[in-house]
Amino acid sequence: MVVAVATLGIVFSIPGQTMGFSVFTDILIEELGLSRVQLSTAYCVGTVLSGMTLPWLGRVFDRFGARKLIVGSSLATGVVLFLLSVVRRLVDGLAEWQEAVSKTVIAFVVITIGFYLIRASAQGVLTMTCRNAMGKWFDYHRGTALAISGTVTAFMFSVAPKLLFVLIERFEWWGAWMILGGASIGIMAVIGWVFLRDNPEECGLVMDGQVDTGRRRKAHADSIAHRDYEREEALRTWAFWVFNLSFAFFAMFSTAFTFHILSLGEEFSRPREEIVNYFVPMAVLSVGTNLFCGWISSRTRLKYLLALMNLAALTGVIGTMTLDTSGGLLAYIVGNGVCGGCFSALSGIVWPRFFGRRWLGAIAGIGMSTMVIASGIGPLIFSLSLSLAGSYVPILWGCAVLPALLAIGAVWADNPQRRIESA
């Protein structure tokens, strides 16, 4: 039940994810009269501001628990989507009321606030709450639970652009946001309150249910948490920052190429319908990798999977730079698909395994904050590359350096719990 509800919650976060916004990018540029750089800047500012609030919201999670936060974030997401559906009328009304202020400035400020609210409520709190909920209910089977969840969410994220295109064609862009907002309030908030609970102990249960102790002892020594780390202790470990920055890079790069997917397709001579369809094979690879990582995570060190993730990210960047060739297309799909699968598994497994459950919200809040801020920066630096250099290639060369360095850094990203075990 926890896996099902948490997975549904992540699916309902799609309107706040870049995957959900990518189909609205060109529409907003036209409706609000903003340039691509201006819209990307608004997206960056709004996302960075939302990321800065997540460490505090992580502590709120520790205090109030998953049930209350999943309801609150679902309600907030619905309200924000209703506001976004009238953003054009809101900008026009404010422009008539404040004639001395440029309409472009008003549009920029309004959509920045909109980006901040939807990224904080959906991509930030709702996603973080759902992942943490699974982390608190599972130990031995944590990898399996997250792999099952990741399989469903990877499929839904891959088909989201097409489904949103259908909604926009049938109900227009504002109607699509109203439908999604109504579903968030009327469906997700209700399901979260009725079916989700914060932890197994409050229900008289134990983590994983009744798991045979003999099977539990077969788990790799790296998968056993001996004590809970406070946030400040976690931040002083090398492993936290290598994993955190790896997740942040994936968030930045995947957000950037998704946000500008149609523009990238145009530069590299890939038709609009074709470039969007690449998300499907990418999702298939992501699902397979996610299942593999979930299965093997309790049998090996996570730093090996982190190295695989960063090497796949490097492959995806190189593939994006050579997207107009058959080899580049293959690298783009395989690299980003494998990297996405590793990310889905590791981002839910690593924090409770390395640092325990007691202050999971505070630690995961820092991680989510970093990812959200990085995801806001990505679209902006990509649009600046296109604006200043007339191509995405310069920024792609810069992106290739980071996963290469992080793959090397993964060599020393050992579980801090191992020091306790050996003491």
Secondary structure, DSSP 8 states (H G I E B T S, - for coil): -HHHHHHHHHHHTGGGSHHHHGGGHHHHHHHHT--HHHHHHHHHHHHHHHHHHHHHHHHHHHHHHHHHHHHHHHHHHHHHHHHHHTHHHHHHHHHHH-TTS-HHHHHHHHHHHHHHHHIIIIIIIIHHHHHHHHHHH-STTHHHHHHHHHHHHHHHHHHHHHHHHHHHHHHHHHHHHHHHHHHIIIIIHHHHHHH--S-GGGGT--TTSS--HHHHHTS-GGG---S---HHHHHTSHHHHHHHHHHHHHHHHHHHHHHTHHHHHHHTT--HHHHHHTHHHHHHHHHHHHHHHHHHTTTS-HHHHHHHHHHHHHHHHHHHHTTTSHHHHHHHHHHHHHHHHHHHHHHHHHHHHHH-STTHHHHHHHHHHHHHHHHHHHHHHHHHHHHHHSSSHHHHHHHHHHHHHHHHHGGG---THHHHHH-
